[in-house]
Amino acid sequence: MEHLSLTFGAISGCHAWGKSSEAALSELVYVFEMIQEEYQDRGETLPEDTD
């Protein structure tokens, strides 16, 4: 069984995998949203190249 791994390079630790490109992308969006919340909770801004 193959899996696809995706990484959002601008944010360390923002990566996900799935059994299809759609599943991996959906998971990556979820991970990004969690990290975005963590940044907001700490009063920090995301790196500039995340727009």
Contacts in CASP RR format, 6 or more apart in sequence:
PFRMAT RR
TARGET T0000
AUTHOR 0000-0000-0000
METHOD contacts of the structure
MODEL  1
MEHLSLTFGAISGCHAWGKSSEAALSELVYVFEMIQEEYQDRGETLPEDT
D
1 19 0 8 1.000
2 19 0 8 1.000
3 17 0 8 1.000
3 18 0 8 1.000
3 19 0 8 1.000
3 24 0 8 1.000
4 17 0 8 1.000
4 18 0 8 1.000
4 19 0 8 1.000
4 20 0 8 1.000
4 21 0 8 1.000
4 23 0 8 1.000
4 24 0 8 1.000
5 15 0 8 1.000
5 16 0 8 1.000
5 17 0 8 1.000
5 18 0 8 1.000
5 24 0 8 1.000
6 15 0 8 1.000
6 16 0 8 1.000
6 17 0 8 1.000
6 24 0 8 1.000
6 25 0 8 1.000
6 27 0 8 1.000
6 28 0 8 1.000
7 13 0 8 1.000
7 14 0 8 1.000
7 15 0 8 1.000
8 14 0 8 1.000
8 15 0 8 1.000
8 28 0 8 1.000
8 31 0 8 1.000
8 32 0 8 1.000
8 50 0 8 1.000
10 46 0 8 1.000
10 47 0 8 1.000
10 49 0 8 1.000
10 50 0 8 1.000
11 32 0 8 1.000
11 35 0 8 1.000
11 46 0 8 1.000
11 47 0 8 1.000
11 50 0 8 1.000
13 35 0 8 1.000
14 28 0 8 1.000
14 31 0 8 1.000
14 32 0 8 1.000
14 35 0 8 1.000
15 28 0 8 1.000
15 31 0 8 1.000
16 24 0 8 1.000
16 27 0 8 1.000
16 28 0 8 1.000
16 30 0 8 1.000
16 31 0 8 1.000
17 24 0 8 1.000
17 27 0 8 1.000
18 24 0 8 1.000
18 27 0 8 1.000
36 46 0 8 1.000
39 45 0 8 1.000
39 46 0 8 1.000
END
